[in-house]
Amino acid sequence: MKKFLKQDKKAKTTSFFFKKEGQIFNNKYINFLENYYKKEKKDIRICLHTNTKAKHHDMIILQQQKNFYTPHKHLRKGETYHIIKGSMVCVLFDEKGKVKNVCKLKKNDIFRTPINIFHTMLPITKFVIYHESKTGPFLKKNDSILSRWSKQLTNNERNINRLKKKIL
């Protein structure tokens, strides 16, 4: 598998890019993601684009139920999620952190987050594998906007558990 992929050593989570455009993402890559997860117990992604500067980003992401992903928003782009394996909830928040909408997604479901709306993903199954598609390029710190309430939520395990219990 790795002969078709190059690792992004600068990424926050384990990430790989396709070495060249026009490759097929198939079950071999799903097995690669699952085997990595079973061995390392960490999130992982494979980017179908070849670098962070690409104008369109497609990523196959494995995220774990045990993790919490900080609510964030994007000022100029939405994200589309297509569930491949497992299930997750996408939670939409208002500007003050109040839950506006909860969308449960299972295999083959597709959901697009609205632009400029705070959101997070909560895997329901032990792990979820999904295809995320959005406009590039990746802008590092300027790509995802966080708020005071989302940072406070992420740093408080009790509040995370309360939110998960309420939603799940």
DSSP file with accessible surface (Angstrom, degrees, kcal/mol):
  #  RESIDUE AA STRUCTURE BP1 BP2  ACC     N-H-->O    O-->H-N    N-H-->O    O-->H-N    TCO  KAPPA ALPHA  PHI   PSI    X-CA   Y-CA   Z-CA
    1    1 A M    >         0   0   65      0, 0.0     3,-2.0     0, 0.0     4,-0.4   0.000 360.0 360.0 360.0 -44.2    0.0    0.0    0.0
    2    2 A K  G >   +     0   0  130      1,-0.3     3,-0.6     2,-0.2     5,-0.1   0.700 360.0  70.5 -64.3 -16.7    2.7    2.5    1.0
    3    3 A K  G 3  S+     0   0  155      1,-0.2    -1,-0.3     3,-0.0     3,-0.0   0.750 104.9  42.3 -71.1 -17.6    4.2    2.4   -2.5
    4    4 A F  G <  S+     0   0   78     -3,-2.0    15,-2.4    15,-0.1    16,-0.4   0.494 114.6  61.5 -98.9  -7.5    1.1    4.3   -3.7
    5    5 A L  E <   -A   18   0A   6     -3,-0.6     2,-0.4    -4,-0.4    13,-0.2  -0.893  60.2-157.3-123.0 151.2    1.0    6.6   -0.7
    6    6 A K  E     -A   17   0A  89     11,-2.5    11,-3.0    -2,-0.3     2,-0.2  -0.992  26.3-124.3-125.0 134.9    3.3    9.3    0.8
    7    7 A Q  E     -A   16   0A  78     -2,-0.4     2,-1.0     9,-0.2     9,-0.3  -0.546   9.9-135.9 -79.7 140.6    3.0   10.2    4.5
    8    8 A D    >   -     0   0   36      7,-2.9     3,-1.2    -2,-0.2     7,-0.4  -0.828  20.0-172.9 -92.6  98.9    2.4   13.8    5.5
    9    9 A K  T 3  S+     0   0  173     -2,-1.0    -1,-0.2     1,-0.2     7,-0.0   0.668  79.5  57.9 -70.0 -16.6    4.9   14.1    8.4
   10   10 A K  T 3  S+     0   0  178     -3,-0.1    -1,-0.2     5,-0.0    -2,-0.0   0.557  82.1 110.1 -90.6  -8.7    3.6   17.6    9.3
   11   11 A A  S <  S-     0   0   33     -3,-1.2     4,-0.1     4,-0.1    -4,-0.0  -0.319  71.4-130.8 -71.5 151.3   -0.1   16.6    9.9
   12   12 A K  S    S+     0   0  214      2,-0.1     2,-0.3    -2,-0.0    -1,-0.1   0.874  95.9  30.9 -66.7 -41.2   -1.7   16.5   13.3
   13   13 A T  S    S-     0   0   55      1,-0.0    31,-0.1    29,-0.0     2,-0.1  -0.810 113.2 -73.9-113.4 162.2   -3.0   13.0   12.8
   14   14 A T  E     + b   0  44A  23     29,-0.7    31,-1.7    -2,-0.3     2,-0.4  -0.340  64.8 174.6 -58.3 121.9   -1.5   10.2   10.7
   15   15 A S  E     - b   0  45A   6     -7,-0.4    -7,-2.9    29,-0.2     2,-0.3  -0.993  19.1-169.5-137.9 142.7   -2.1   11.2    7.1
   16   16 A F  E     -Ab   7  46A   7     29,-1.7    31,-3.9    -2,-0.4     2,-0.4  -0.954   9.0-151.4-128.1 148.1   -1.2    9.9    3.7
   17   17 A F  E     -Ab   6  47A  16    -11,-3.0   -11,-2.5    -2,-0.3    31,-0.2  -0.891  30.7-106.1-109.5 148.5   -1.5   11.4    0.2
   18   18 A F  E     -A    5   0A   4     29,-1.8   -13,-0.2    31,-1.0     3,-0.1  -0.513  27.3-136.2 -62.5 140.1   -1.9    9.5   -3.0
   19   19 A K  S    S+     0   0  107    -15,-2.4     2,-0.3     1,-0.2    -1,-0.1   0.820  83.7  14.6 -71.8 -31.0    1.4    9.8   -4.8
   20   20 A K  S    S-     0   0  140    -16,-0.4     3,-0.5    29,-0.1    -1,-0.2  -0.985  84.3-103.4-143.7 156.0   -0.3   10.5   -8.1
   21   21 A E  S    S+     0   0  122     -2,-0.3    28,-0.1     1,-0.2    -2,-0.0  -0.271  93.4  44.0 -69.1 159.9   -3.7   11.5   -9.3
   22   22 A G  S    S+     0   0   81      1,-0.3     2,-0.2    26,-0.2    -1,-0.2   0.684  73.5 139.6  82.1  19.3   -6.1    9.0  -10.9
   23   23 A Q        -     0   0   40     -3,-0.5     2,-0.5    25,-0.2    -1,-0.3  -0.654  52.5-117.7 -91.6 155.3   -5.7    6.0   -8.5
   24   24 A I        -     0   0  131     -2,-0.2     2,-0.6     0, 0.0    -1,-0.0  -0.780  15.4-145.0 -93.0 129.5   -8.6    3.9   -7.4
   25   25 A F        +     0   0   46     -2,-0.5     2,-0.2     3,-0.1    23,-0.0  -0.856  39.6 154.5 -90.4 119.2   -9.5    3.8   -3.7
   26   26 A N    >>  -     0   0   64     -2,-0.6     4,-1.3     0, 0.0     3,-1.3  -0.629  59.5 -67.3-134.1-168.3  -10.7    0.3   -3.0
   27   27 A N  H 3> S+     0   0  121      1,-0.3     4,-2.8     2,-0.2     5,-0.2   0.744 121.3  68.6 -61.4 -24.0  -11.0   -2.3   -0.2
   28   28 A K  H 3> S+     0   0  134      1,-0.2     4,-1.8     2,-0.2    -1,-0.3   0.905 102.9  45.4 -60.6 -38.6   -7.2   -2.6    0.0
   29   29 A Y  H <> S+     0   0   10     -3,-1.3     4,-2.5     2,-0.2    -2,-0.2   0.870 109.8  53.7 -73.1 -36.6   -7.1    0.9    1.4
   30   30 A I  H  X S+     0   0   12     -4,-1.3     4,-2.7     2,-0.2     5,-0.2   0.939 110.0  48.6 -60.5 -45.0  -10.0    0.3    3.8
   31   31 A N  H  X S+     0   0   80     -4,-2.8     4,-2.9     1,-0.2     5,-0.2   0.894 108.8  53.8 -61.4 -39.7   -8.0   -2.7    5.1
   32   32 A F  H  X S+     0   0   32     -4,-1.8     4,-2.3    -5,-0.2    -2,-0.2   0.937 110.7  46.3 -59.0 -47.6   -4.9   -0.5    5.4
   33   33 A L  H  X S+     0   0    0     -4,-2.5     4,-2.5     1,-0.2    -2,-0.2   0.937 114.9  46.3 -61.2 -47.8   -6.9    2.0    7.5
   34   34 A E  H  X S+     0   0   14     -4,-2.7     4,-2.8     1,-0.2    -2,-0.2   0.900 112.2  49.8 -64.3 -42.1   -8.4   -0.7    9.7
   35   35 A N  H  X S+     0   0   97     -4,-2.9     4,-2.0     2,-0.2     5,-0.2   0.902 110.8  50.1 -64.7 -39.8   -5.1   -2.5   10.2
   36   36 A Y  H  X S+     0   0   44     -4,-2.3     4,-3.3    -5,-0.2     5,-0.5   0.948 112.3  48.0 -60.9 -46.9   -3.4    0.7   11.2
   37   37 A Y  H  X S+     0   0   13     -4,-2.5     4,-2.6     1,-0.2    -2,-0.2   0.931 110.6  50.6 -59.9 -46.5   -6.2    1.4   13.7
   38   38 A K  H  < S+     0   0  121     -4,-2.8    -1,-0.2     1,-0.2    -2,-0.2   0.878 119.4  37.5 -61.0 -36.8   -6.0   -2.1   15.2
   39   39 A K  H  < S+     0   0  167     -4,-2.0    -2,-0.2    -5,-0.2    -1,-0.2   0.925 131.7  23.5 -80.2 -47.4   -2.3   -1.8   15.7
   40   40 A E  H  < S-     0   0   78     -4,-3.3    -3,-0.2    -5,-0.2    -2,-0.2   0.637  83.9-139.7 -98.6 -20.2   -1.9    1.9   16.7
   41   41 A K     <  +     0   0   95     -4,-2.6     2,-0.3    -5,-0.5    -4,-0.2   0.882  63.3 120.7  57.1  40.6   -5.3    2.8   18.1
   42   42 A K  S    S-     0   0  109     -6,-0.2    -1,-0.2    -5,-0.1    -2,-0.1  -0.922  70.0 -98.4-130.5 157.1   -5.1    6.2   16.4
   43   43 A D        -     0   0   16     -2,-0.3   -29,-0.7    -3,-0.1     2,-0.3  -0.375  43.4-177.0 -66.9 154.7   -7.0    8.2   13.8
   44   44 A I  E     -bC  14  62A   1     18,-1.6    18,-3.0   -31,-0.1     2,-0.3  -0.986  10.7-166.2-153.6 152.1   -5.8    8.0   10.3
   45   45 A R  E     -bC  15  61A  54    -31,-1.7   -29,-1.7    -2,-0.3     2,-0.5  -0.991  12.1-152.7-141.2 150.8   -6.6    9.5    6.9
   46   46 A I  E     -bC  16  60A   0     14,-2.4    14,-2.9    -2,-0.3     2,-0.5  -0.995  17.4-149.0-120.3 122.5   -5.8    8.9    3.2
   47   47 A C  E     -bC  17  59A   6    -31,-3.9   -29,-1.8    -2,-0.5    12,-0.3  -0.810   5.5-157.5 -91.7 126.6   -6.0   12.0    1.0
   48   48 A L  S    S+     0   0   41     10,-3.2   -25,-0.2    -2,-0.5   -26,-0.2   0.645  78.0  75.4 -79.0 -14.0   -7.0   11.2   -2.6
   49   49 A H  S    S-     0   0    9      9,-0.7   -31,-1.0   -28,-0.1    -2,-0.1  -0.461  87.7-125.1 -88.1 168.8   -5.4   14.5   -3.6
   50   50 A T  S    S+     0   0   26    -33,-0.2     2,-0.3     1,-0.2   -33,-0.1   0.602  78.0   4.3 -99.4  -9.7   -1.6   14.7   -3.8
   51   51 A N  S >  S-     0   0   68      1,-0.0     3,-1.4   -43,-0.0    -1,-0.2  -0.984  74.3 -98.3-165.0 169.0   -0.9   17.8   -1.6
   52   52 A T  T 3  S+     0   0   51     -2,-0.3    86,-2.6     1,-0.3    -1,-0.0   0.676 113.8  64.4 -68.6 -16.7   -2.4   20.4    0.8
   53   53 A K  T 3  S+     0   0  165     84,-0.2    -1,-0.3    83,-0.1    83,-0.1   0.540  72.1 123.9 -85.7  -6.3   -2.5   23.0   -2.0
   54   54 A A    <   -     0   0   18     -3,-1.4    84,-0.1     1,-0.1     3,-0.1  -0.208  64.9-133.3 -55.7 145.0   -5.0   21.1   -4.1
   55   55 A K  S    S+     0   0  180     81,-0.2    81,-2.6     1,-0.2     2,-0.4   0.653  93.3  38.8 -77.1 -17.0   -8.1   23.1   -5.0
   56   56 A H  E    S- D   0 135A  91     79,-0.3     2,-0.5     2,-0.0    79,-0.2  -0.998  74.5-156.4-135.6 132.0  -10.4   20.1   -4.1
   57   57 A H  E     + D   0 134A   7     77,-3.3    77,-2.4    -2,-0.4     2,-0.4  -0.942  12.2 177.8-114.6 127.6   -9.8   17.8   -1.2
   58   58 A D  E     + D   0 133A  39     -2,-0.5   -10,-3.2    75,-0.2    -9,-0.7  -0.999  13.3 176.1-123.1 124.9  -11.1   14.2   -0.9
   59   59 A M  E     -CD  47 132A   8     73,-2.8    73,-3.3    -2,-0.4     2,-0.6  -0.986  27.5-148.1-131.7 140.9  -10.1   12.3    2.2
   60   60 A I  E     -CD  46 131A   6    -14,-2.9   -14,-2.4    -2,-0.4     2,-0.4  -0.959  32.6-169.1-105.3 118.6  -11.0    8.9    3.6
   61   61 A I  E     -CD  45 130A   3     69,-3.1    69,-2.3    -2,-0.6     2,-0.5  -0.910  22.6-159.8-119.8 136.0  -10.9    9.2    7.3
   62   62 A L  E     +CD  44 129A   0    -18,-3.0   -18,-1.6    -2,-0.4     2,-0.3  -0.975  21.5 176.6-110.3 120.7  -11.0    6.7   10.2
   63   63 A Q  E     - D   0 128A  11     65,-2.2    65,-2.5    -2,-0.5     2,-0.3  -0.944  22.0-125.9-123.9 152.1  -12.1    8.3   13.5
   64   64 A Q  E >   - D   0 127A   5     -2,-0.3     3,-1.1    63,-0.2    63,-0.3  -0.704  10.1-133.1-102.9 147.2  -12.6    6.7   16.9
   65   65 A Q  T 3  S+     0   0   83     61,-2.3    62,-0.1    -2,-0.3    -1,-0.1   0.837 104.6  61.9 -61.0 -34.0  -15.6    6.7   19.2
   66   66 A K  T 3  S+     0   0  142     60,-0.4    -1,-0.2     2,-0.0     2,-0.2   0.701  92.9  80.6 -71.4 -17.3  -13.4    7.4   22.2
   67   67 A N    <   -     0   0   48     -3,-1.1     2,-0.4     2,-0.0    -4,-0.0  -0.519  68.3-143.0 -90.6 158.1  -12.1   10.7   20.8
   68   68 A F        -     0   0   33     -2,-0.2     2,-0.6    54,-0.1    54,-0.1  -0.980   9.9-150.0-119.6 133.9  -13.8   14.1   20.8
   69   69 A Y        -     0   0   32     52,-0.5    52,-0.1    -2,-0.4     3,-0.1  -0.912  25.8-114.8-109.5 118.3  -13.5   16.4   17.9
   70   70 A T        -     0   0   43     -2,-0.6    49,-0.1     1,-0.1    81,-0.1  -0.236  32.3-111.0 -54.5 128.1  -13.6   20.1   18.7
   71   71 A P        +     0   0    0      0, 0.0    76,-0.4     0, 0.0     2,-0.3  -0.354  53.2 158.1 -58.9 139.6  -16.6   21.9   17.2
   72   72 A H  B     -G  119   0B  20     47,-2.1    47,-2.5    45,-0.1     2,-0.3  -0.915  27.3-144.7-153.4 170.9  -15.5   24.3   14.4
   73   73 A K  B     -J  145   0C  20     72,-1.6    72,-3.4    -2,-0.3     2,-0.5  -0.946  10.9-135.1-141.3 166.0  -16.7   26.1   11.4
   74   74 A H        -     0   0    2     -2,-0.3    42,-2.7    40,-0.3    43,-0.2  -0.994   9.2-151.6-123.8 126.3  -15.4   27.1    8.0
   75   75 A L  S    S+     0   0   83     -2,-0.5    -1,-0.1     1,-0.2    69,-0.1   0.805  92.7  19.4 -68.4 -31.6  -16.2   30.6    6.8
   76   76 A R  S    S+     0   0  214      1,-0.1     2,-0.3    59,-0.1    -1,-0.2   0.258 118.0  52.7-126.5  10.4  -16.1   29.9    3.1
   77   77 A K        -     0   0   19     -3,-0.2    39,-0.4    37,-0.1    -3,-0.3  -0.999  54.4-151.8-149.5 147.9  -16.6   26.1    2.7
   78   78 A G        -     0   0    0     -2,-0.3    57,-0.5    37,-0.2     2,-0.4  -0.537  20.9-131.5-101.2 176.4  -18.8   23.3    3.7
   79   79 A E        -     0   0    4     34,-0.4    34,-3.1    -2,-0.2     2,-0.5  -0.990   8.1-149.1-130.2 141.8  -17.8   19.7    4.0
   80   80 A T  E     -FE 112 133A  35     53,-2.5    53,-2.2    -2,-0.4     2,-0.4  -0.949  11.2-162.2-112.4 131.5  -19.6   16.6    2.6
   81   81 A Y  E     -FE 111 132A   0     30,-3.4    30,-2.4    -2,-0.5     2,-0.5  -0.949   8.1-175.6-114.3 132.5  -19.5   13.3    4.5
   82   82 A H  E     -FE 110 131A  61     49,-2.2    49,-2.9    -2,-0.4     2,-0.3  -0.977  25.2-133.3-127.2 114.1  -20.2   10.0    2.9
   83   83 A I  E     + E   0 130A   0     26,-2.3    25,-2.8    -2,-0.5    47,-0.2  -0.519  29.5 170.5 -76.4 128.2  -20.2    7.1    5.4
   84   84 A I  E     +     0   0A  51     45,-2.6     2,-0.3     1,-0.4    46,-0.2   0.792  69.7   3.4-100.7 -42.9  -18.3    4.0    4.2
   85   85 A K  E    S+ E   0 129A  90     44,-2.2    44,-2.8    22,-0.1    -1,-0.4  -0.994 113.9   1.3-150.0 137.5  -18.2    1.9    7.4
   86   86 A G  S    S-     0   0   26     -2,-0.3    21,-0.4    42,-0.2     2,-0.3  -0.442  80.3 -90.3  84.8-162.0  -19.7    2.3   10.9
   87   87 A S        +     0   0   16     40,-0.3    37,-2.4    19,-0.2    38,-1.4  -0.987  34.6 179.5-151.4 158.4  -21.9    5.3   11.8
   88   88 A M  E     -IH 105 123B   0     17,-2.2    17,-3.5    -2,-0.3     2,-0.4  -0.957  24.4-121.9-152.0 167.2  -21.5    8.8   13.3
   89   89 A V  E     -IH 104 122B   4     33,-2.4    33,-3.0    -2,-0.3     2,-0.6  -0.950  14.9-152.3-113.6 134.9  -23.5   11.8   14.3
   90   90 A C  E     -IH 103 121B   0     13,-2.6    13,-2.7    -2,-0.4     2,-0.5  -0.955  16.4-159.7-105.1 124.6  -22.9   15.2   12.9
   91   91 A V  E     -IH 102 120B   0     29,-2.7    29,-1.6    -2,-0.6     2,-0.4  -0.916   3.2-158.0-109.6 128.8  -23.9   17.9   15.4
   92   92 A L  E     -IH 101 119B  12      9,-3.0     8,-3.3    -2,-0.5     9,-1.6  -0.893  12.7-167.8-106.3 137.5  -24.6   21.5   14.3
   93   93 A F  E     -IH  99 118B   3     25,-2.6    25,-0.7    -2,-0.4     6,-0.2  -0.860  18.7-122.8-120.9 156.0  -24.4   24.3   16.8
   94   94 A D    >   -     0   0   50      4,-2.5     3,-1.7    -2,-0.3     6,-0.1  -0.286  49.3 -85.9 -84.0-179.0  -25.4   28.0   16.9
   95   95 A E  T 3  S+     0   0  105      1,-0.3    -1,-0.1     2,-0.1    -2,-0.0   0.734 129.3  50.6 -62.9 -22.4  -22.9   30.7   17.6
   96   96 A K  T 3  S-     0   0  185      2,-0.1    -1,-0.3    53,-0.1    51,-0.0   0.433 122.5-100.4 -96.8  -1.9  -23.3   30.3   21.4
   97   97 A G  S <  S+     0   0   21     -3,-1.7     2,-0.3     1,-0.3    -2,-0.1   0.511  72.4 143.9  98.0   6.2  -22.8   26.5   21.4
   98   98 A K        -     0   0  149      1,-0.1    -4,-2.5     2,-0.0    -1,-0.3  -0.620  58.8-108.6 -80.0 135.4  -26.4   25.4   21.6
   99   99 A V  E     +I   93   0B  31     -2,-0.3    -6,-0.3    -6,-0.2     3,-0.1  -0.461  40.7 172.9 -65.6 123.6  -27.2   22.3   19.7
  100  100 A K  E     +     0   0B 124     -8,-3.3     2,-0.3     1,-0.4    -7,-0.2   0.751  63.4   3.1 -98.7 -37.2  -29.3   23.2   16.6
  101  101 A N  E     -I   92   0B  79     -9,-1.6    -9,-3.0     2,-0.0     2,-0.5  -0.990  52.3-157.3-156.2 143.1  -29.4   19.9   14.7
  102  102 A V  E     -I   91   0B  58     -2,-0.3     2,-0.6   -11,-0.2   -11,-0.2  -0.994  12.4-169.6-125.8 121.0  -28.3   16.3   15.2
  103  103 A C  E     -I   90   0B  23    -13,-2.7   -13,-2.6    -2,-0.5     2,-0.5  -0.947   9.8-152.7-116.4 111.8  -27.9   14.2   12.0
  104  104 A K  E     -I   89   0B 145     -2,-0.6     2,-0.4   -15,-0.2   -15,-0.2  -0.745  16.2-165.6 -84.9 125.7  -27.3   10.4   12.5
  105  105 A L  E     +I   88   0B   9    -17,-3.5   -17,-2.2    -2,-0.5     2,-0.2  -0.946  10.1 176.1-117.7 131.0  -25.3    9.0    9.6
  106  106 A K    >   -     0   0  125     -2,-0.4     3,-2.7   -19,-0.2   -23,-0.4  -0.684  50.8 -41.5-122.1 177.4  -25.0    5.3    8.8
  107  107 A K  T 3  S+     0   0  133    -21,-0.4   -23,-0.2     1,-0.3    -1,-0.2  -0.077 128.5   9.2 -45.2 132.3  -23.3    3.4    5.9
  108  108 A N  T 3  S+     0   0  110    -25,-2.8    -1,-0.3     1,-0.3     2,-0.1   0.283  95.0 131.1  76.9  -6.2  -24.0    5.0    2.5
  109  109 A D    <   -     0   0   46     -3,-2.7   -26,-2.3   -27,-0.0     2,-0.4  -0.499  42.1-156.1 -73.3 149.6  -25.6    8.2    4.0
  110  110 A I  E     +F   82   0A 108    -28,-0.2     2,-0.3    -2,-0.1   -28,-0.2  -0.989  14.1 175.6-128.8 135.2  -24.3   11.5    2.7
  111  111 A F  E     -F   81   0A  38    -30,-2.4   -30,-3.4    -2,-0.4     2,-0.5  -0.999  15.7-154.8-141.6 138.7  -24.5   14.8    4.6
  112  112 A R  E     -F   80   0A 128     -2,-0.3   -32,-0.3   -32,-0.3    -2,-0.0  -0.961  17.0-136.5-115.3 126.5  -23.2   18.3    3.8
  113  113 A T        -     0   0    0    -34,-3.1   -34,-0.4    -2,-0.5     2,-0.1  -0.560  28.3-112.4 -75.9 141.2  -22.4   20.8    6.6
  114  114 A P    >   -     0   0   58      0, 0.0     3,-0.9     0, 0.0   -40,-0.3  -0.382  36.3 -97.9 -69.7 153.1  -23.6   24.3    6.0
  115  115 A I  T 3  S+     0   0   86      1,-0.2   -40,-0.2   -37,-0.1   -37,-0.2  -0.454 104.3  12.2 -68.8 140.8  -21.0   27.0    5.4
  116  116 A N  T 3  S+     0   0   65    -42,-2.7     2,-0.4   -39,-0.4    -1,-0.2   0.784  97.2 122.6  64.0  30.8  -20.2   29.2    8.5
  117  117 A I    <   -     0   0   36     -3,-0.9   -43,-0.3   -43,-0.2    -1,-0.2  -0.990  65.6-117.8-123.2 130.4  -22.0   26.8   11.0
  118  118 A F  E     + H   0  93B   4    -25,-0.7   -25,-2.6    -2,-0.4     2,-0.3  -0.435  46.7 162.2 -64.6 138.3  -20.2   25.2   13.9
  119  119 A H  E     -GH  72  92B   1    -47,-2.5   -47,-2.1   -27,-0.2     2,-0.3  -0.979  21.2-172.9-153.5 159.5  -20.2   21.4   13.7
  120  120 A T  E     - H   0  91B   0    -29,-1.6   -29,-2.7    -2,-0.3     2,-0.4  -0.960  21.3-126.5-148.8 164.3  -18.5   18.3   15.0
  121  121 A M  E     - H   0  90B   9     -2,-0.3   -52,-0.5   -31,-0.2   -31,-0.2  -0.947  15.8-169.0-114.9 135.4  -18.6   14.6   14.3
  122  122 A L  E     - H   0  89B   2    -33,-3.0   -33,-2.4    -2,-0.4   -57,-0.1  -0.935  18.9-139.8-123.4 103.6  -19.2   12.0   17.0
  123  123 A P  E     - H   0  88B   3      0, 0.0   -35,-0.3     0, 0.0     5,-0.1  -0.423  13.6-169.1 -60.1 134.0  -18.5    8.4   15.9
  124  124 A I        +     0   0   42    -37,-2.4   -36,-0.2    -2,-0.1     2,-0.1   0.801  69.5  58.4 -92.4 -39.2  -21.2    6.1   17.3
  125  125 A T  S    S-     0   0   49    -38,-1.4   -60,-0.3     1,-0.1     3,-0.1  -0.401 110.1 -88.9 -85.7 168.7  -19.5    2.8   16.5
  126  126 A K  S    S-     0   0  136      1,-0.1   -61,-2.3   -62,-0.1   -60,-0.4   0.861 112.0  -7.0 -47.2 -40.0  -16.0    1.9   17.8
  127  127 A F  E     -D   64   0A  33    -63,-0.3     2,-0.4   -62,-0.1   -40,-0.3  -0.975  68.3-148.9-149.8 158.6  -14.7    3.6   14.7
  128  128 A V  E     -D   63   0A   0    -65,-2.5   -65,-2.2    -2,-0.3     2,-0.5  -0.975   2.6-156.6-127.9 143.2  -16.2    5.2   11.6
  129  129 A I  E     +DE  62  85A   0    -44,-2.8   -45,-2.6    -2,-0.4   -44,-2.2  -0.995  26.8 162.5-118.7 125.6  -14.7    5.4    8.1
  130  130 A Y  E     -DE  61  83A   0    -69,-2.3   -69,-3.1    -2,-0.5     2,-0.5  -0.969  39.3-119.5-142.9 159.1  -16.0    8.1    5.9
  131  131 A H  E     -DE  60  82A  50    -49,-2.9   -49,-2.2    -2,-0.3     2,-0.5  -0.873  28.7-165.6 -96.2 123.0  -15.2   10.1    2.8
  132  132 A E  E     -DE  59  81A   8    -73,-3.3   -73,-2.8    -2,-0.5     2,-0.4  -0.957   5.5-174.4-111.4 133.0  -14.9   13.8    3.4
  133  133 A S  E     +DE  58  80A  22    -53,-2.2   -53,-2.5    -2,-0.5     2,-0.3  -0.987  16.4 141.3-128.5 133.6  -15.0   16.2    0.4
  134  134 A K  E     -D   57   0A  19    -77,-2.4   -77,-3.3    -2,-0.4     2,-0.1  -0.985  51.2 -77.1-161.4 168.0  -14.4   20.0    0.5
  135  135 A T  E     -D   56   0A  73    -57,-0.5   -79,-0.3    -2,-0.3   -80,-0.1  -0.437  62.1-121.0 -70.1 138.6  -12.8   22.9   -1.2
  136  136 A G  S    S+     0   0   10    -81,-2.6   -81,-0.2    -2,-0.1     2,-0.1  -0.403  70.1  85.4 -99.7-175.3   -9.0   23.3   -0.9
  137  137 A P        -     0   0   53      0, 0.0     2,-0.4     0, 0.0   -84,-0.2   0.648  65.4-123.7 -79.1 169.4   -6.4   24.4   -0.3
  138  138 A F        -     0   0   91    -86,-2.6    -2,-0.1    -2,-0.1   -86,-0.0  -0.645  22.1-167.0 -76.1 127.2   -5.8   23.5    3.4
  139  139 A L    >   -     0   0   87     -2,-0.4     3,-2.1     1,-0.3     4,-0.2   0.097  17.4-146.3-107.8  21.0   -5.2   26.7    5.3
  140  140 A K  G >> S+     0   0  136      1,-0.3     3,-1.8     2,-0.2     4,-0.7  -0.247  82.5   8.6  50.2-120.0   -3.8   25.3    8.5
  141  141 A K  G 34 S+     0   0  191      1,-0.3    -1,-0.3     2,-0.2     3,-0.1   0.771 134.1  52.4 -62.4 -27.3   -4.9   27.6   11.4
  142  142 A N  G <4 S+     0   0  129     -3,-2.1    -1,-0.3     1,-0.2    -2,-0.2   0.486  93.8  74.3 -87.9  -1.3   -7.2   29.7    9.2
  143  143 A D  T <4 S+     0   0    4     -3,-1.8     2,-0.5     1,-0.2   -68,-0.2   0.919  99.9  36.3 -78.2 -44.9   -9.0   26.6    7.8
  144  144 A S  S  < S-     0   0   42     -4,-0.7     2,-0.5    -3,-0.1    -1,-0.2  -0.946  74.0-148.2-114.4 128.9  -11.1   25.9   10.9
  145  145 A I  B     -J   73   0C  54    -72,-3.4   -72,-1.6    -2,-0.5     2,-0.3  -0.827  16.0-167.6 -96.5 126.5  -12.6   28.6   13.1
  146  146 A L        -     0   0   76     -2,-0.5     2,-0.3   -74,-0.2   -74,-0.1  -0.741   5.7-148.2-106.6 160.6  -12.9   27.7   16.8
  147  147 A S     >  -     0   0   21    -76,-0.4     4,-2.1    -2,-0.3     5,-0.2  -0.767  30.1-105.7-120.3 171.0  -14.8   29.7   19.4
  148  148 A R  H  > S+     0   0  198     -2,-0.3     4,-2.5     1,-0.2     5,-0.2   0.938 121.3  49.5 -60.9 -45.2  -14.3   30.2   23.1
  149  149 A W  H  > S+     0   0   44      1,-0.2     4,-2.5     2,-0.2    -1,-0.2   0.882 109.8  50.6 -65.3 -35.9  -17.2   27.8   24.0
  150  150 A S  H  > S+     0   0    0      2,-0.2     4,-2.2     1,-0.2    -1,-0.2   0.896 111.9  47.2 -71.0 -36.3  -15.8   25.1   21.6
  151  151 A K  H  X S+     0   0  112     -4,-2.1     4,-1.5     2,-0.2    -2,-0.2   0.922 113.4  48.6 -67.0 -42.0  -12.4   25.3   23.2
  152  152 A Q  H  < S+     0   0  117     -4,-2.5    -2,-0.2    -5,-0.2    -1,-0.2   0.913 111.1  50.7 -64.0 -41.0  -13.8   25.2   26.7
  153  153 A L  H >< S+     0   0   23     -4,-2.5     3,-1.7     1,-0.2     7,-0.3   0.945 109.2  50.5 -60.5 -46.4  -16.0   22.2   25.8
  154  154 A T  H 3< S+     0   0   36     -4,-2.2    -1,-0.2     1,-0.3    -2,-0.2   0.804 109.6  51.4 -65.2 -28.1  -13.1   20.3   24.4
  155  155 A N  T 3< S+     0   0  137     -4,-1.5     2,-0.5     1,-0.1    -1,-0.3   0.306  99.4  72.2 -92.0   8.5  -11.0   20.9   27.5
  156  156 A N    <>  -     0   0   62     -3,-1.7     4,-2.2    -4,-0.1     3,-0.3  -0.874  57.8-170.8-130.3  99.6  -13.7   19.7   29.9
  157  157 A E  H  > S+     0   0  146     -2,-0.5     4,-2.7     1,-0.2     5,-0.2   0.840  87.3  56.9 -60.0 -34.6  -14.3   15.9   29.9
  158  158 A R  H  > S+     0   0  178      1,-0.2     4,-2.2     2,-0.2    -1,-0.2   0.929 108.9  45.4 -63.7 -43.1  -17.4   16.2   32.0
  159  159 A N  H  > S+     0   0   52     -3,-0.3     4,-2.6     2,-0.2    -2,-0.2   0.874 111.5  53.1 -68.3 -36.1  -19.1   18.5   29.5
  160  160 A I  H  X S+     0   0   16     -4,-2.2     4,-2.9    -7,-0.3     5,-0.2   0.951 110.8  46.7 -61.2 -47.9  -18.0   16.3   26.6
  161  161 A N  H  X S+     0   0   85     -4,-2.7     4,-2.5     1,-0.2    -2,-0.2   0.883 111.4  51.8 -62.8 -38.3  -19.6   13.3   28.3
  162  162 A R  H  X S+     0   0  129     -4,-2.2     4,-2.4    -5,-0.2    -1,-0.2   0.931 111.8  46.4 -63.8 -44.1  -22.8   15.3   29.1
  163  163 A L  H  X S+     0   0   20     -4,-2.6     4,-2.4     2,-0.2     5,-0.3   0.939 113.1  48.8 -63.6 -47.0  -23.0   16.4   25.4
  164  164 A K  H  X S+     0   0   39     -4,-2.9     4,-3.4     1,-0.2    -1,-0.2   0.914 112.1  49.0 -59.3 -43.3  -22.4   12.8   24.2
  165  165 A K  H  < S+     0   0  181     -4,-2.5    -1,-0.2    -5,-0.2    -2,-0.2   0.919 112.1  48.9 -63.5 -42.9  -25.1   11.4   26.6
  166  166 A K  H  < S+     0   0  153     -4,-2.4    -1,-0.2    -5,-0.2    -2,-0.2   0.903 121.2  34.9 -61.8 -41.4  -27.6   14.1   25.5
  167  167 A I  H  <        0   0   28     -4,-2.4    -2,-0.2    -5,-0.2    -3,-0.2   0.888 360.0 360.0 -84.7 -42.3  -27.0   13.4   21.8
  168  168 A L     <        0   0  100     -4,-3.4    -3,-0.2    -5,-0.3    -2,-0.2   0.732 360.0 360.0 -89.0 360.0  -26.4    9.7   21.7
